[in-house]
Amino acid sequence: MNPAIVFLALLIGAPLAELYVLIEVGSQIGALSTILISIFTAVLGAWLVRMQGLAVLFRVQQSLARGEPPALELMEGALLLVAGLVLLFPGFITDALGFLLLVPPLRRGLILRWLRRQDLLRPAPGAPSDAAPQRRVEVIEGEFRREEDR
């Protein structure tokens, strides 16, 4: 399917779905309660994103101190940024998506699944598919010589 059509459908469909859910919830519990819940979820989400962001930053620093690249941690930070942005939008659907991204095992699982789909990580041979993936190692053979050896 054409990505432009998908983007356009999301750009139009997501706000309409949010508006529909807000109207339905508002008709059941009242407009003021709906607005207060929406504000509460935005504040709670911002606080949770801040706490988890600091935890991810600490893990990045630990990885760098060990001399390891903090690739997964940086990707987690990017998903936390997306979660924070989504939680700031008013609506219950975006709030549900944002809070799902705040669940660390789910967030890590999404990252690992995406990396496997991009063929960047593969499970170890003989290991179950839910095991921690091993990095693929490519060896490139060749010869070299130094210019000063001439």
Backbone as a printed PyTorch tensor [residue, N CA C, xyz], in Angstrom:
tensor([[[  0.8400,  -1.1780,   0.0000],
         [  0.0000,   0.0000,   0.0000],
         [  0.8850,   1.2410,   0.0000]],

        [[  0.4170,   2.2490,  -0.6460],
         [  1.1600,   3.4920,  -0.7810],
         [  1.3090,   4.1790,   0.5880]],

        [[  2.5470,   4.5050,   1.0070],
         [  2.7340,   5.1520,   2.3150],
         [  2.0390,   6.5080,   2.4270]],

        [[  1.9170,   7.2250,   1.3260],
         [  1.2520,   8.5260,   1.3710],
         [ -0.2300,   8.3660,   1.7060]],

        [[ -0.8500,   7.3300,   1.1800],
         [ -2.2670,   7.0880,   1.4790],
         [ -2.4430,   6.6860,   2.9380]],

        [[ -1.5240,   5.8570,   3.4340],
         [ -1.5860,   5.4480,   4.8430],
         [ -1.4190,   6.6700,   5.7480]],

        [[ -0.4530,   7.5310,   5.4110],
         [ -0.2310,   8.7410,   6.2080],
         [ -1.4530,   9.6530,   6.1760]],

        [[ -2.0480,   9.8130,   5.0120],
         [ -3.2370,  10.6500,   4.8820],
         [ -4.4030,  10.0730,   5.6680]],

        [[ -4.5570,   8.7470,   5.6230],
         [ -5.6380,   8.1020,   6.3800],
         [ -5.4360,   8.2890,   7.8780]],

        [[ -4.1920,   8.1820,   8.3320],
         [ -3.9120,   8.4090,   9.7520],
         [ -4.1200,   9.8740,  10.1240]],

        [[ -3.7090,  10.7660,   9.2450],
         [ -3.8350,  12.1980,   9.5190],
         [ -5.2970,  12.6120,   9.6440]],

        [[ -6.1610,  11.9840,   8.8720],
         [ -7.5890,  12.3150,   8.9250],
         [ -8.3220,  11.4080,   9.9020]],

        [[ -8.0110,  10.1120,   9.8700],
         [ -8.7480,   9.1470,  10.6680],
         [ -8.4800,   9.2190,  12.1570]],

        [[ -7.2410,   9.4560,  12.5540],
         [ -6.9110,   9.4760,  13.9820],
         [ -7.6460,  10.5870,  14.7310]],

        [[ -7.6320,  11.8390,  14.2430],
         [ -8.3830,  12.8690,  14.9710],
         [ -9.8930,  12.6050,  15.0020]],

        [[-10.4190,  12.0460,  13.9180],
         [-11.8520,  11.7360,  13.9110],
         [-12.1830,  10.6450,  14.9280]],

        [[-11.3370,   9.6320,  15.0070],
         [-11.5590,   8.5660,  15.9920],
         [-11.4400,   9.1210,  17.4100]],

        [[-10.4460,   9.9770,  17.6400],
         [-10.2850,  10.5970,  18.9680],
         [-11.5180,  11.4330,  19.3180]],

        [[-11.9910,  12.2110,  18.3610],
         [-13.1590,  13.0520,  18.6010],
         [-14.3820,  12.2100,  18.9200]],

        [[-14.5540,  11.1130,  18.1970],
         [-15.6880,  10.2260,  18.4430],
         [-15.6260,   9.6460,  19.8540]],

        [[-14.4450,   9.1560,  20.2420],
         [-14.2990,   8.5640,  21.5830],
         [-14.5080,   9.6250,  22.6560]],

        [[-13.9680,  10.8290,  22.4610],
         [-14.1610,  11.9010,  23.4430],
         [-15.6380,  12.2560,  23.5940]],

        [[-16.3710,  12.3110,  22.4870],
         [-17.8000,  12.6320,  22.5490],
         [-18.5650,  11.5260,  23.2730]],

        [[-18.2450,  10.2780,  22.9620],
         [-18.9270,   9.1520,  23.6120],
         [-18.6410,   9.1170,  25.1100]],

        [[-17.3730,   9.2970,  25.4930],
         [-17.0280,   9.2910,  26.9210],
         [-17.6650,  10.4860,  27.6030]],

        [[-17.6320,  11.6470,  26.9390],
         [-18.2430,  12.8370,  27.5080],
         [-19.7310,  12.6920,  27.7180]],

        [[-20.3940,  11.9760,  26.8360],
         [-21.8380,  11.7810,  27.0030],
         [-22.1380,  10.8110,  28.1470]],

        [[-21.2020,   9.9510,  28.4760],
         [-21.4160,   8.9950,  29.5650],
         [-21.0450,   9.5710,  30.9310]],

        [[-19.9080,  10.2710,  31.0230],
         [-19.4540,  10.7420,  32.3430],
         [-19.5110,  12.2580,  32.4860]],

        [[-19.7930,  12.9740,  31.4080],
         [-19.8840,  14.4240,  31.4790],
         [-18.6610,  15.0890,  30.8740]],

        [[-18.8630,  16.2950,  30.3920],
         [-17.8000,  17.0210,  29.6980],
         [-16.6630,  17.4030,  30.6400]],

        [[-17.0010,  17.9140,  31.8260],
         [-15.9600,  18.3480,  32.7570],
         [-15.0970,  17.1720,  33.2050]],

        [[-15.7130,  16.0540,  33.5060],
         [-14.9480,  14.8680,  33.9090],
         [-14.0420,  14.4040,  32.7810]],

        [[-14.5310,  14.4400,  31.5620],
         [-13.7220,  14.0260,  30.4160],
         [-12.5070,  14.9350,  30.2530]],

        [[-12.7160,  16.2390,  30.4050],
         [-11.6110,  17.1940,  30.2870],
         [-10.6040,  16.9880,  31.4100]],

        [[-11.0870,  16.7710,  32.6340],
         [-10.1760,  16.5620,  33.7590],
         [ -9.3720,  15.2710,  33.5980]],

        [[-10.0000,  14.2090,  33.1100],
         [ -9.2740,  12.9560,  32.8760],
         [ -8.2120,  13.1590,  31.8000]],

        [[ -8.5490,  13.9090,  30.7580],
         [ -7.5960,  14.1610,  29.6900],
         [ -6.3940,  14.9590,  30.1970]],

        [[ -6.6360,  15.9470,  31.0350],
         [ -5.5420,  16.7350,  31.6190],
         [ -4.7150,  15.8710,  32.5680]],

        [[ -5.3830,  15.0500,  33.3710],
         [ -4.6790,  14.1790,  34.3100],
         [ -3.7640,  13.1950,  33.5810]],

        [[ -4.2540,  12.5940,  32.4930],
         [ -3.4160,  11.6400,  31.7700],
         [ -2.2150,  12.3270,  31.1290]],

        [[ -2.3820,  13.5740,  30.6890],
         [ -1.2560,  14.3080,  30.1110],
         [ -0.1980,  14.5970,  31.1760]],

        [[ -0.6290,  15.0150,  32.3590],
         [  0.3190,  15.3140,  33.4420],
         [  0.9970,  14.0370,  33.9340]],

        [[  0.2120,  12.9810,  34.1520],
         [  0.7800,  11.7050,  34.5930],
         [  1.7420,  11.1520,  33.5510]],

        [[  1.3670,  11.2370,  32.2770],
         [  2.2350,  10.7510,  31.2100],
         [  3.5360,  11.5250,  31.1420]],

        [[  3.4760,  12.8430,  31.2870],
         [  4.7000,  13.6470,  31.2660],
         [  5.6190,  13.2650,  32.4150]],

        [[  5.0480,  13.0350,  33.5870],
         [  5.8630,  12.6390,  34.7480],
         [  6.5040,  11.2700,  34.5240]],

        [[  5.7240,  10.3150,  34.0140],
         [  6.2570,   8.9740,  33.7630],
         [  7.3330,   8.9890,  32.6810]],

        [[  7.1280,   9.7770,  31.6290],
         [  8.1360,   9.8770,  30.5700],
         [  9.4230,  10.4640,  31.1380]],

        [[  9.3060,  11.4450,  32.0090],
         [ 10.4950,  12.0550,  32.6140],
         [ 11.2520,  11.0370,  33.4580]],

        [[ 10.5380,  10.2880,  34.2860],
         [ 11.1860,   9.2870,  35.1430],
         [ 11.8670,   8.1930,  34.3120]],

        [[ 11.1550,   7.6860,  33.3280],
         [ 11.7350,   6.6250,  32.5100],
         [ 12.8450,   7.1540,  31.6120]],

        [[ 12.7260,   8.3900,  31.1820],
         [ 13.7900,   9.0090,  30.3900],
         [ 15.0750,   9.1320,  31.1770]],

        [[ 14.9600,   9.5030,  32.4460],
         [ 16.1510,   9.5760,  33.2930],
         [ 16.7590,   8.1950,  33.5050]],

        [[ 15.9190,   7.1720,  33.6400],
         [ 16.4280,   5.8070,  33.8020],
         [ 17.1590,   5.3480,  32.5360]],

        [[ 16.6100,   5.6770,  31.3760],
         [ 17.2640,   5.3120,  30.1200],
         [ 18.5790,   6.0710,  29.9770]],

        [[ 18.5990,   7.3420,  30.3580],
         [ 19.8300,   8.1220,  30.3090],
         [ 20.9000,   7.5080,  31.2100]],

        [[ 20.5140,   7.0340,  32.3710],
         [ 21.4550,   6.3700,  33.2830],
         [ 22.0010,   5.0920,  32.6390]],

        [[ 21.1370,   4.3190,  31.9670],
         [ 21.6030,   3.0990,  31.2990],
         [ 22.5220,   3.4160,  30.1270]],

        [[ 22.2820,   4.5360,  29.4300],
         [ 23.1790,   4.9610,  28.3500],
         [ 24.5520,   5.2630,  28.9180]],

        [[ 24.5960,   5.9790,  30.0330],
         [ 25.8700,   6.3050,  30.6590],
         [ 26.6080,   5.0540,  31.1120]],

        [[ 25.8780,   4.0730,  31.6510],
         [ 26.5010,   2.8200,  32.0670],
         [ 27.0690,   2.0720,  30.8720]],

        [[ 26.3280,   2.0340,  29.7660],
         [ 26.8160,   1.3500,  28.5660],
         [ 28.0770,   2.0130,  28.0410]],

        [[ 28.0760,   3.3280,  28.0140],
         [ 29.2550,   4.0450,  27.5410],
         [ 30.4450,   3.8230,  28.4680]],

        [[ 30.2040,   3.7500,  29.7630],
         [ 31.2920,   3.5020,  30.7110],
         [ 31.8950,   2.1110,  30.5150]],

        [[ 31.0720,   1.1440,  30.0920],
         [ 31.5720,  -0.2040,  29.8270],
         [ 32.1980,  -0.3100,  28.4420]],

        [[ 32.1120,   0.7460,  27.6480],
         [ 32.6610,   0.7310,  26.3010],
         [ 31.7530,   0.0720,  25.2860]],

        [[ 30.4750,  -0.0650,  25.6030],
         [ 29.5060,  -0.6750,  24.6990],
         [ 28.6900,   0.4090,  24.0190]],

        [[ 28.2760,   0.1770,  22.7790],
         [ 27.3990,   1.1620,  22.1340],
         [ 25.9910,   1.0870,  22.7290]],

        [[ 25.4160,   2.2210,  23.0990],
         [ 24.0830,   2.2160,  23.7330],
         [ 22.9490,   2.2560,  22.7110]],

        [[ 22.9950,   1.3840,  21.7210],
         [ 22.0280,   1.4450,  20.6210],
         [ 20.5970,   1.1990,  21.0940]],

        [[ 20.3780,   0.1190,  21.8460],
         [ 19.0090,  -0.1780,  22.2980],
         [ 18.4840,   0.9050,  23.2290]],

        [[ 19.3510,   1.4140,  24.0700],
         [ 18.9180,   2.4610,  24.9960],
         [ 18.5190,   3.7340,  24.2470]],

        [[ 19.2740,   4.0680,  23.2010],
         [ 18.9250,   5.2560,  22.4210],
         [ 17.6120,   5.0670,  21.6810]],

        [[ 17.3730,   3.8410,  21.2070],
         [ 16.0940,   3.5740,  20.5500],
         [ 14.9540,   3.6250,  21.5640]],

        [[ 15.2150,   3.1700,  22.7830],
         [ 14.2000,   3.2920,  23.8300],
         [ 13.9160,   4.7540,  24.1170]],

        [[ 14.9630,   5.5770,  24.1400],
         [ 14.7700,   7.0120,  24.3420],
         [ 13.9240,   7.6370,  23.2440]],

        [[ 14.1270,   7.1870,  22.0110],
         [ 13.3180,   7.7080,  20.9010],
         [ 11.8510,   7.3030,  21.0700]],

        [[ 11.6030,   6.0640,  21.4880],
         [ 10.2140,   5.6460,  21.7190],
         [  9.6010,   6.3850,  22.9060]],

        [[ 10.4080,   6.7100,  23.9050],
         [  9.9020,   7.5110,  25.0240],
         [  9.5230,   8.9130,  24.5480]],

        [[ 10.2960,   9.4480,  23.6300],
         [  9.9560,  10.7550,  23.0630],
         [  8.6210,  10.6830,  22.3270]],

        [[  8.4350,   9.6270,  21.5480],
         [  7.1620,   9.4390,  20.8460],
         [  6.0280,   9.2910,  21.8520]],

        [[  6.2660,   8.5160,  22.9240],
         [  5.2420,   8.3310,  23.9570],
         [  4.8750,   9.6790,  24.5870]],

        [[  5.8680,  10.4880,  24.8880],
         [  5.6030,  11.7930,  25.4810],
         [  4.8030,  12.6990,  24.5600]],

        [[  5.1440,  12.6950,  23.2790],
         [  4.3970,  13.5200,  22.3280],
         [  2.9630,  13.0470,  22.1940]],

        [[  2.7810,  11.7350,  22.1240],
         [  1.4380,  11.1880,  21.9570],
         [  0.5900,  11.4580,  23.1990]],

        [[  1.2100,  11.3950,  24.3780],
         [  0.4560,  11.6300,  25.6130],
         [  0.0290,  13.0850,  25.7650]],

        [[  0.7210,  13.9880,  25.1110],
         [  0.3390,  15.3930,  25.2170],
         [ -0.8880,  15.7300,  24.3700]],

        [[ -1.1580,  14.9150,  23.3460],
         [ -2.3640,  15.1360,  22.5430],
         [ -3.5840,  14.7330,  23.3500]],

        [[ -4.6460,  15.5320,  23.2880],
         [ -5.8490,  15.1390,  24.0170],
         [ -6.5460,  13.9730,  23.3260]],

        [[ -7.0000,  13.0440,  24.1300],
         [ -7.7300,  11.9090,  23.5800],
         [ -7.3580,  10.6310,  24.2860]],

        [[ -8.2760,   9.6950,  24.2630],
         [ -8.0740,   8.4460,  24.9940],
         [ -7.3140,   7.4090,  24.1690]],

        [[ -7.4560,   7.4400,  22.8520],
         [ -6.7400,   6.4800,  22.0100],
         [ -5.2430,   6.7720,  22.0340]],

        [[ -4.8830,   8.0400,  21.8580],
         [ -3.4650,   8.3930,  21.8880],
         [ -2.8840,   8.1850,  23.2820]],

        [[ -3.6760,   8.4250,  24.3160],
         [ -3.2000,   8.1690,  25.6760],
         [ -2.9280,   6.6850,  25.8870]],

        [[ -3.8000,   5.8290,  25.3780],
         [ -3.5870,   4.3860,  25.5070],
         [ -2.3140,   3.9770,  24.7780]],

        [[ -2.0920,   4.5100,  23.5810],
         [ -0.8790,   4.2020,  22.8390],
         [  0.3520,   4.7020,  23.5850]],

        [[  0.2780,   5.9120,  24.1170],
         [  1.4080,   6.4710,  24.8690],
         [  1.7230,   5.6720,  26.1140]],

        [[  0.6850,   5.2670,  26.8530],
         [  0.9340,   4.4860,  28.0680],
         [  1.4570,   3.0980,  27.7310]],

        [[  1.0510,   2.5240,  26.5990],
         [  1.6140,   1.2380,  26.1820],
         [  3.1050,   1.3720,  25.8890]],

        [[  3.5060,   2.5020,  25.2980],
         [  4.9250,   2.7160,  25.0300],
         [  5.7290,   2.9640,  26.3000]],

        [[  5.0490,   3.2310,  27.3980],
         [  5.7520,   3.4360,  28.6690],
         [  6.0110,   2.1290,  29.4140]],

        [[  5.5290,   1.0140,  28.9030],
         [  5.7800,  -0.2890,  29.5360],
         [  7.1360,  -0.7860,  29.0180]],

        [[  8.1760,  -0.8240,  29.8770],
         [  9.5220,  -1.1500,  29.3920],
         [  9.6500,  -2.4880,  28.6500]],

        [[  9.0660,  -3.5980,  29.1310],
         [  9.2220,  -4.8410,  28.3500],
         [  8.5560,  -4.7630,  26.9710]],

        [[  7.4290,  -4.0830,  26.8960],
         [  6.7530,  -3.9310,  25.6110],
         [  7.5780,  -3.0470,  24.6700]],

        [[  8.1220,  -1.9800,  25.2100],
         [  8.9510,  -1.0710,  24.4120],
         [ 10.1840,  -1.7910,  23.8800]],

        [[ 10.8620,  -2.5420,  24.7440],
         [ 12.0560,  -3.2830,  24.3320],
         [ 11.6770,  -4.3520,  23.3030]],

        [[ 10.5410,  -5.0200,  23.5100],
         [ 10.0850,  -6.0260,  22.5580],
         [  9.7990,  -5.4390,  21.1930]],

        [[  9.1950,  -4.2580,  21.1530],
         [  8.9420,  -3.5870,  19.8750],
         [ 10.2450,  -3.2660,  19.1530]],

        [[ 11.2270,  -2.8040,  19.9120],
         [ 12.5250,  -2.4670,  19.3140],
         [ 13.1900,  -3.7170,  18.7560]],

        [[ 13.2170,  -4.7890,  19.5500],
         [ 13.8630,  -6.0190,  19.0960],
         [ 13.1340,  -6.6160,  17.8920]],

        [[ 11.8190,  -6.5420,  17.8830],
         [ 11.0620,  -7.0510,  16.7400],
         [ 11.3730,  -6.2430,  15.4890]],

        [[ 11.4570,  -4.9280,  15.6290],
         [ 11.7870,  -4.0880,  14.4820],
         [ 13.1950,  -4.3940,  13.9720]],

        [[ 14.1450,  -4.5840,  14.8930],
         [ 15.5120,  -4.8980,  14.4840],
         [ 15.5780,  -6.2390,  13.7610]],

        [[ 14.7980,  -7.2080,  14.2290],
         [ 14.7700,  -8.5060,  13.5420],
         [ 14.1540,  -8.3800,  12.1530]],

        [[ 13.1100,  -7.5810,  12.0290],
         [ 12.4760,  -7.3990,  10.7120],
         [ 13.4100,  -6.7030,   9.7380]],

        [[ 14.2760,  -5.8390,  10.2580],
         [ 15.2500,  -5.1650,   9.4140],
         [ 16.4780,  -6.0360,   9.1680]],

        [[ 16.4680,  -7.2500,   9.7350],
         [ 17.5640,  -8.2150,   9.6200],
         [ 18.8580,  -7.6640,  10.2290]],

        [[ 18.7290,  -6.8770,  11.2850],
         [ 19.9000,  -6.3590,  11.9840],
         [ 20.2970,  -7.2540,  13.1500]],

        [[ 19.3460,  -7.9790,  13.6820],
         [ 19.6040,  -8.9220,  14.7690],
         [ 18.9590, -10.2450,  14.4190]],

        [[ 19.6350, -11.3090,  14.7610],
         [ 19.0760, -12.6410,  14.5350],
         [ 19.1990, -13.4410,  15.8150]],

        [[ 18.2310, -14.3330,  16.0770],
         [ 18.3720, -15.1990,  17.2360],
         [ 19.5250, -16.1720,  17.0360]],

        [[ 20.1130, -16.6050,  18.1350],
         [ 21.2080, -17.5660,  18.0680],
         [ 20.6970, -18.8700,  17.4640]],

        [[ 21.5360, -19.5990,  16.7160],
         [ 21.0850, -20.8580,  16.1300],
         [ 20.6320, -21.8350,  17.2100]],

        [[ 19.4720, -22.4150,  17.0160],
         [ 18.9380, -23.3800,  17.9740],
         [ 18.2390, -22.7550,  19.1570]],

        [[ 18.2710, -21.4220,  19.2780],
         [ 17.6290, -20.7570,  20.4090],
         [ 16.1780, -20.4700,  20.0580]],

        [[ 15.2940, -20.4560,  21.0640],
         [ 13.8990, -20.0860,  20.7810],
         [ 13.8290, -18.6560,  20.2630]],

        [[ 12.7440, -18.3350,  19.5570],
         [ 12.6360, -17.0260,  18.9130],
         [ 12.5120, -15.8800,  19.9050]],

        [[ 12.0960, -16.1650,  21.1580],
         [ 11.9670, -15.0760,  22.1270],
         [ 13.2450, -14.8610,  22.9290]],

        [[ 14.3090, -15.5880,  22.6290],
         [ 15.5770, -15.4070,  23.3320],
         [ 16.2200, -14.0930,  22.8820]],

        [[ 17.1700, -13.6320,  23.6670],
         [ 17.8710, -12.4060,  23.3110],
         [ 18.6500, -12.6390,  22.0180]],

        [[ 18.5310, -11.7320,  21.0500],
         [ 19.1800, -11.9370,  19.7680],
         [ 20.6920, -11.7410,  19.8630]],

        [[ 21.4070, -12.3980,  18.9680],
         [ 22.8490, -12.2510,  18.8720],
         [ 23.1580, -11.3660,  17.6670]],

        [[ 24.2160, -10.5960,  17.7600],
         [ 24.5970,  -9.7430,  16.6410],
         [ 25.2110, -10.5870,  15.5320]],

        [[ 24.9160, -10.2250,  14.3070],
         [ 25.4770, -10.8920,  13.1430],
         [ 26.8750, -10.3370,  12.9160]],

        [[ 27.8410, -11.2110,  12.7050],
         [ 29.2180, -10.7970,  12.4970],
         [ 29.5900, -11.1070,  11.0580]],

        [[ 30.0590, -10.1130,  10.3500],
         [ 30.5250, -10.3110,   8.9880],
         [ 32.0310, -10.1010,   8.9680]],

        [[ 32.7350, -11.0280,   8.3390],
         [ 34.1770, -10.9350,   8.2110],
         [ 34.4930, -10.6100,   6.7690]],

        [[ 35.2420,  -9.5520,   6.5590],
         [ 35.6650,  -9.1630,   5.2210],
         [ 37.1680,  -9.3840,   5.1530]],

        [[ 37.5760, -10.2850,   4.2750],
         [ 38.9910, -10.5870,   4.1530],
         [ 39.6110,  -9.6860,   3.1020]],

        [[ 40.8880,  -9.3940,   3.2850],
         [ 41.5980,  -8.5640,   2.3260],
         [ 43.0520,  -8.4240,   2.7240]],

        [[ 43.8020,  -7.7420,   1.8890],
         [ 45.2160,  -7.4950,   2.1580],
         [ 45.4410,  -5.9950,   2.1770]],

        [[ 46.5040,  -5.6140,   2.8780],
         [ 46.8510,  -4.2040,   2.9030],
         [ 48.3510,  -4.0880,   2.9890]],

        [[ 48.8650,  -2.9150,   2.6880],
         [ 50.2840,  -2.6340,   2.8770],
         [ 50.4080,  -1.1650,   3.2100]],

        [[ 51.4110,  -0.8690,   3.9560],
         [ 51.6590,   0.5140,   4.3600],
         [ 52.4880,   1.2080,   3.3020]],

        [[ 52.2070,   2.4380,   3.0930],
         [ 52.9420,   3.2170,   2.0780],
         [ 54.3900,   3.4310,   2.4700]],

        [[ 54.6680,   3.5000,   3.7790],
         [ 56.0450,   3.7650,   4.1840],
         [ 56.9310,   2.5300,   4.0610]],

        [[ 56.3430,   1.3360,   3.7750],
         [ 57.1330,   0.1280,   3.5830],
         [ 57.8120,   0.0840,   2.2160]],

        [[ 57.4980,   0.9690,   1.3340],
         [ 58.0780,   0.9800,  -0.0170],
         [ 59.5130,   1.2200,   0.0310]]])
